[in-house]
Amino acid sequence: MTLTIDAQACEDFLGSEIVPWCRSIYGRDARSGPLFVSRPAAPAILSLSCQILTCPLQGPGRRLYLVSKALELAGLAVDHLTAQAARQPR
């Protein structure tokens, strides 16, 4: 799974400190281009991925369902990465 979040969107939704904080944790200078982080997916992320793949809805309801699941996935991914980063020694 690949999750791409624009740095400006991260700052808009999560606060101006999130991008520099993530880059400092994962070893990159702030605003130095894309940040790629690879981690095993948490069980909640895997479960949500299955929900997305097996969406039973059609038409506009399907689009709304998938957009809401995408937002949920982004939230879980950010939470998963920041929780792992907090446990890493600096």
URRA-V369181 format. One record per run of one state. SS is the DSSP state (h for helix, s for strand, l for the rest). FROM is the first residue (numbers start at 0). LEN is the number of residues. If there is no record, write none. Layout:
ss->SS from->FROM len->LEN
ss->SS from->FROM len->LEN
This chain:
ss->l from->0 len->6
ss->h from->6 len->8
ss->l from->14 len->3
ss->h from->17 len->8
ss->l from->25 len->17
ss->h from->42 len->11
ss->l from->53 len->5
ss->h from->58 len->29
ss->l from->87 len->3
